[in-house]
């Protein structure tokens, strides 16, 4: 793992150096909640990330152990991205961001069932979904 130069010893600041920009969190979101796992898949997201930004964020996330890059089983021209255990451990943060945002933004209809499920028993959801992600990413 690449050693990151930190601005301070503040844990929030150190964490933001890795996942503090919107593009990194959106890549992590896509790996957690969708079947997006290739460079092309990430380019198709509604947020329209630029190719140079995507390449930079994927590289940074890989260097910091958040994602793992592997060969695509069906195409030598593609690679697969998956979350590492360190990346999966971001699930509670992603959930909390969603719950906070639900209070202040309109929620897409297709997202409401997920939020309802999370709010029933957040801790159980995190525990069960973590198991699902570990299985999905062969960890």
Steps between C-alpha positions, in 0.01 A plus 500: 500500500622845408595722789284808489640830613250627753435861591455422866446218747124563495326175406228682306759688298697180429181321391397787276836479324383162368120516467426868537415592145164428343636281223668253735184463705291451185732224378472333840121547490483332160707205619283462810150549362518421128657256262741761367848354511683605182641830379224520239234430761619791714496732198131420449391625843256792507764735640706490176853477639774610260736225386812667641335546842375139500844363416657713773248398767515129414879511525492686832237265648704199391825643638329556834355151523134599461450318170665207327564484126493157334480346155159481340406133442333573166726764344870571512421860404308559823580486868267443793495718806381369834501622854763378741410430861617853575258628236212290629561649844385834355144364479386656831625841385323471165180403683525794739551741208187356338296536818616858545426586136153348520408774748592780261459374141235333293549124492462308175213251517724202423725593795224526762471123568872482580476790743193346660688173548800680650283694746322187625821379664811683387749284688350176369493643148868593519593158636301311235600724210866477601471121467338542158779731383773268630343216306453718188866603507635159607640614833 
